[in-house]
Amino acid sequence: MCVATLFLICSGGMVTSKGVGLAVPDWPTTFGYNMFLFPVSKWVGGIFFEHTHRLIASIVGFMTIILAVWLGLGEDRRWVRSLGYLALASVILQGVLGGLRVTTLKDEIGIFHACLAQAFLGLLVVIALATTKFWQTISSEDVDLAKLAPIKSIAVFTTVLIYIQLALGATMRHQHRDLAILDFPAAYRQWIPDTSANAIATINAWRDAHALSDVTAFQIWLQMAHRFLAAIIAVAVIAFCLRVWRDAGRMVSLRRLSILWVALLLGQVTLGAWTIWSNKAADIATAHVAIGATMLSFGVSICAILWRILRSQSIEKGAFNA
């Protein structure tokens, strides 16, 4: 389900990047057809991307129903069952938001739709991790628990920042057709762009001459915020990796995840720059979204593992004191 949901997020990113979110104007039908009976011969152009996005979403929805029932019947831990029910409620809300985005034509709904998709993926990651044998065998052996608490704080802080970054990216994609800033690492040949009224007028005159949509100062600063936050996340991920190797190097799972997190970071920065240099080519922008979602999944996994270790130790101490 995690893999399917990541694929669904990629599909949604492709729909937004190509600007074909309204290629199918009705919902829940597709040009009056039952969604599942829409003729394959009509899957052309933007309709292909929007219609397949709906079909993938339906599959994920059905899988979520199965997951919630399965956990409800076969899972002894109440909190895991609750996560299954929460996942079901989330996917229902996600479907409704997707439909409202089509019927109401409001970009704000699309932003919430994208943010909920990322949160849903994180929820599935926790469920997947909690139902593995690995989860049951996580141990705090040979680890100084006093040093794990700050590591957990860094992990939570970084994961929250990544989620905010994904939300900023979703806002940028749904608010503006073209990139608000077309150069990198500079911004309109400046490190801090001039967004005065005269400068915006000059920028838009140039954009009009190149058949690009106009921008506002807010849209430019939104993209700058995205860049600044990316730099903070980069520092946080690297700091987390160094802290793990220094204070929790014996924990193989954390050590490996930290290295992979840094590798994903490097790939994400490269894709972010490439997205700008390619003027938001759909495949590059979608890969950027996919790696961002994967980085969030890694952050959620790391936080869950650290929570498990610290909670287990707390329970053990409580039992010992009793």
Secondary structure, DSSP 8 states (H G I E B T S, - for coil): -HHHHHHHHHHHHHHHHHT-TTSS-SSSSBTTB-GGGS-GGG--HHHHHHHHHHHHHHHHHHHHHHHHHHHHHH---HHHHHHHHHHHHHHHHHHHHHHHHHHH--HHHHHHHHHHHHHHHHHHHHHHHHTSHHHHH---TT--HHHHHHHHHHHHHHHHHHHHHHHHHHHHHHH-SS-S--SSSSBTTBSS---SHHHHHHHHHHHHHTT-----HHHHHHHHHHHHHHHHHHHHHHHHHHHHHHHSTT-HHHHHHHHHHHHHHHHHHHHHHHHHHTTS-HHHHHHHHHHHHHHHHHHHHHHHHHHHHHHHHHHHHHHHH-
